[in-house]
Amino acid sequence: MKVLVIGQGYVGLPLAMQSVAAGHDVVGYEVDEHRVKRLLGAETYVEDIPSEQLAAALATGRYLPTLDPDDCAGFDVAIITVPTPLREGAPDLSYIESAAVLLARHLRRGATVVLESTTYPGTTEELMAPILEEGSGLLAGTDFFLGYSPERIDPGNPTWGLANTPKVVSGVDAASLAAVQAFYDTVVESTVPVSGCKEAELTKLLENTFRHVNIALVNELAMFAGDLGIDIWESIDAASTKPFGYMRFTPGPGVGGHCLPIDPSYLSWRVRRALGQSFRFVELANDVNDHMPDYVVRRLTEALNRRRLAVNGSRILLLGLAYKANSGDARESPAAVVAERLTALGADVGVADPHVSEDHAAGTLRRAQATAEELSQADAVVLLTDHDAFDLEVVRTHARYVLDTRRRIAAGEGVEYL
């Protein structure tokens, strides 16, 4: 089977590799020329895919990374894994539209097209289908199969990957569902069929909105508890002993990545546009989580004031630039916002992150290493991303003051938790 994967990022590349492992011939279409060159040289840029795996896939002769649209011809199954950012609060589906236009040129009878990009309910049938039909002259569900299957990639997760995470699948009709499920049954251990594409699209938004709202809840509780002199972390630990009716979420400096800062807003936008109503939970969660970097800066300012220091002129070392532990993904990272706020206040800000490449240190940010010397020279250290690569005992020993937003450093003099 010839499989075309449009987009070779943190979703598309693992899917391409898994499809090669399943015995398919795979074309990985990518518009970024630099990425294609790296892929052809067996150089990975996705942490979940080691270079050895990429080299092995290339060696089979069944994986072709390309930026040539003509290489997309002749596909049996095409999967779209392109970004879906927000632009001024509204979904930007231009990447999906461009992918659909490309696919329509090469669409054949009996082929299957699947959208994996996170989006609002209705995108597959209301946006994708018309573009594919107009460009190909074929009808979805009659001449070709069309469906939606939300990505569930969790970068850096050592337990759950693409293959062993249940895959939700859907189609615009029964025949399309069968075709979509038949493909994914070859690359993942289990599939979960749902009755329609809108249900599958909502599934992804439900998963991320659930996390977003609950993280906002504990973030707001953390702020109130701090002002009331209550240890929120001890309360969370105690609540976590309940064996039913409770799920543990912990505070942090904010949310990042593609999912939580963006996906729930897709649902809020859709509800407002289709129903004329506000999705208050999402909007409130956005407000709370968006302001967590400001709360971190406030806490740090107060701590410096207690030591008769101003933010202006203080040497501050931030540990972590990525949005999550053990990942190099700095998209929408709250750590970057904290760095910007502190820099604007006149601080000398250094950022240590062994996973994020140097080109993410934009503006006046100084890249640093979490060495004993660097730690001891800082007026304050802020742990924002709890990478395993950080030696937290060294941090505790050599830093004068630490604001630990993840509660990973052992309690002691000069260590405060968010």
ABEGO torsion letter per residue (X at the ends): XBBBBBEBBAAAAAAAAAAAAAGBBBBBBBABAAAAAAAAAGBBABAABBAAAAAAAAAAGABBBBABAAAABGBABBBBBBBBBBBGGBBBAAAAAAAAAAAAAABBBGBBBBBABBBBBGAAAAAAAAAAAAAAGBBBGAABBBBBBBBABBBGBAABBAAABBBBBBBABAAAAAAAAAAAAAABABBBBBABAAAAAAAAAAAAAAAAAAAAAAAAAAAAAAAAGBBAAAAAAAAAABABGBBBBBBBAEBBEAAAAAAAAAAAAAAAAAAGBBBAAAAAAAAAAAAAAAAAAAAAAAAAAAAGBBABGBBBBBBEABABBGBABABGBAAAAAAAAAAAAGBBBBBBBAABBAAABBEABBBBBBBAAAAAABABBBBABBBAABBAAAAAAABABBBBAAGABBBEBGBBBX
